[in-house]
Amino acid sequence: MISLKRIIRFLLSKTFLSAALILVQVAFFVLLVFNLQQVGTVAYIVLTLLSILVMSAVVEHDNVNPSYKIMWMLIVVWLPVTGALFYLWWGSQRITRRNIEKFADIERAASAAMVQDDAVTQELAEREPDLSRNVEYLLRSAAAPVYGATKGEYFPLGQDFFARFLEVLRGAKRSIFMEYFIIEEGEMWGQTLELLRQKAAEGLDVRLIYDAFGSMFTLPPGYDAALRAAGIKCRPFNPVAFSLHISDYKMLNNRDHRKITVVDGEIGFTGGLNFADEYINRKKRFGVWKDTGVMLKGPGVYALTVTFLKMWDYVSGTQSRYEEYKPVGEYEADGFVQPYCDSPLDGETVSENAYRNVLRRARDYVYIVTPYLIVDNEMVTALCLAAKSGVDVRILTPGIPDKKYVYYVTQSYYPRLLAAGVRIYEYTPGFVHAKMYVSDDKEATVGSANMDYRSLYLHFENCCAFYGGHMVRDVRDDVRAALAESREVTLEDVARTPFFKWLAQVFLRFFSPLM
């Protein structure tokens, strides 16, 4: 029996909305044909003007990716009535001035609290001079200082992460801050929630942010109120609510995709994991679910705390005193860490630029792990240029997909990349949800940002860049181990793609900026 949640999920999906708008378009043209003599000329003029106005609005956005513009312009030309409506609903990236100003005020206050220790940058420049440019970019464009004296621990699977996570949560003394895209009731969240309730009852400052859309079908209605009644300060991000004002829907396309936990301001977790049982392989959905995480202890945790508090200030209307949350402990560390976050509201594609900087600097190898490979021409060009320049570029994608249509689009990029010398592997045991880069034994990135349009252009994301030390080596060794149990894709494999699958890839690739 089909559940009500699945029906609602389908009715709110882009697939259903797109189909509904296409049906409206067809009905409009049928009506127009039967009334051509009476309204034909007027309808032609109105449709032409509407198309011109919407296309002008698309072109006017200077900071929007060209692929995104071209897709919407063609949709508006093909579907002059519903295409314009669909663009206003899903394509326009404008948000209300009130929200822009609110986020800008929060960012200014947070940036002022994120002061770089020049001694750290100087030490890093002396040890790894080639890395200074990316460090400087993230510092300037994302207000992201680089830290030393920060201990790191890497978790190659969700179950490894979760065991350590629970251990740290049990030892919390002052506060627990959590921010996640998806929370689903089950064993993973059940054990976590039990500890959160216990710590809240002990008087700790326990706060939770979850994305209202990401968790819409995994949590019951009014879940945030139930948690607040249990003493947990809870705020859903950007909930979907009916409104007569179209401006209230402007940010529905921008979701909080971050994954952060900070305990006592001293220990921080991040990576690709949400809180659902498949992430720790307690529930089998697509074979082995490979996801990764990291734990930080020391000064670098402050960046994760500030990232959380910025979103907390937005959803709760508060104004945090960020300096009060600085860690006091320092640890021996053989490398450096630079946690950074990305926002769709500042006109800067931080995550994509950070990834491209890794490709530009690589001399020996770049290994990439991503669940989705749906990127713009600039990123494809960067990948191909690195491979053609002699860099060993390898990309690990899922062997068992979670979304078939997205998987088809991912595979549609294979021919060009393989022809340029990029090596592509599909993770035979199951699904890869990790988002990682590692290069030349010098730097690694672990975080929440997928290599797709939604993560790189529309979502709030966070990552950690590691420079030197065992964290880079741990990521490298894990990726190599995963590659060893994966299937390498060849040009011969691509040439054997069935015609109807190829046709589906061509069609879906056109809509890739929506994915």
Summary of the structure (lengths in Angstrom):
residues: 515
radius of gyration: 23.5
end to end distance: 28.9
largest distance: 81.6
contacts: 1720
relative contact order: 0.12
helix: 51%
strand: 18%
